[in-house]
Amino acid sequence: MQRDPKVFKFLFGKSKTEVEVVTETQRETVARAMGEVNEVLSGMAVRPKVAVNLETGLIEIELPEQMPDEALALPAPEAKAEKAAVTPKPGAQDKAKAEPQKAAA
């Protein structure tokens, strides 16, 4: 059984496929993040309230209570279960009364 000499090459030297990590400066990080936020906000139908907190220097975004894409979502399963429990099907009580009489007979 022959061993491949490339298996342990990473231990002894640099590989040709080694990826160089480029660090981002704080200015570049802020510019990239603000660009991403602006891109998201510009695509929204309902504009959120954007403010700068002067005490902390942080940007605050106040979103509407319900977003348009959330309105398209299906209702929560809990809401369906509660609704079904509150409104019994017509005739369900009559069937429930009739079944114990059958069992007694």
GIDA-V887876 format. One record per residue. N is the residue number from 0. RES is the residue in three letters. OMEGA is omega as a letter, one per 20 degrees, with the letter a starting at -180 (* if undefined). D_FIRST is the distance of its C-alpha to the first C-alpha in Angstrom with 2 decimals. Layout:
N RES OMEGA D_FIRST
N RES OMEGA D_FIRST
This chain:
0 MET r 0.00
1 GLN r 3.78
2 ARG r 6.62
3 ASP a 9.74
4 PRO a 12.61
5 LYS a 15.09
6 VAL a 14.14
7 PHE a 16.26
8 LYS a 18.61
9 PHE r 21.40
10 LEU a 21.67
11 PHE a 22.38
12 GLY a 24.52
13 LYS r 26.15
14 SER r 24.44
15 LYS a 26.26
16 THR a 26.35
17 GLU a 28.04
18 VAL r 31.34
19 GLU a 34.39
20 VAL r 36.61
21 VAL r 40.26
22 THR a 42.80
23 GLU r 46.03
24 THR r 49.37
25 GLN r 51.90
26 ARG r 54.11
27 GLU r 51.35
28 THR r 50.46
29 VAL a 54.13
30 ALA r 54.63
31 ARG a 51.60
32 ALA r 52.62
33 MET r 56.25
34 GLY r 55.24
35 GLU r 53.27
36 VAL r 56.21
37 ASN r 58.72
38 GLU r 56.70
39 VAL a 56.66
40 LEU a 60.35
41 SER r 61.48
42 GLY a 59.99
43 MET r 61.87
44 ALA r 65.07
45 VAL a 66.54
46 ARG r 66.51
47 PRO r 65.75
48 LYS a 67.83
49 VAL a 66.15
50 ALA r 67.56
51 VAL r 66.77
52 ASN a 67.43
53 LEU r 69.16
54 GLU a 68.74
55 THR a 64.96
56 GLY a 64.27
57 LEU r 62.14
58 ILE a 62.40
59 GLU r 63.33
60 ILE r 62.99
61 GLU a 65.15
62 LEU r 63.95
63 PRO a 66.32
64 GLU r 66.33
65 GLN r 64.71
66 MET a 62.63
67 PRO a 63.10
68 ASP r 59.57
69 GLU r 60.13
70 ALA a 63.31
71 LEU a 61.31
72 ALA r 59.05
73 LEU r 59.71
74 PRO a 61.82
75 ALA r 60.19
76 PRO r 59.66
77 GLU a 61.84
78 ALA r 64.79
79 LYS a 64.55
80 ALA r 64.42
81 GLU a 67.44
82 LYS r 69.39
83 ALA a 68.72
84 ALA a 69.84
85 VAL a 73.04
86 THR r 74.17
87 PRO r 74.12
88 LYS r 74.28
89 PRO r 77.81
90 GLY a 78.72
91 ALA a 75.95
92 GLN r 78.56
93 ASP r 80.59
94 LYS a 77.56
95 ALA r 76.71
96 LYS a 80.31
97 ALA a 80.36
98 GLU r 77.14
99 PRO r 78.40
100 GLN r 81.56
101 LYS a 79.55
102 ALA r 77.58
103 ALA a 80.84
104 ALA * 82.43
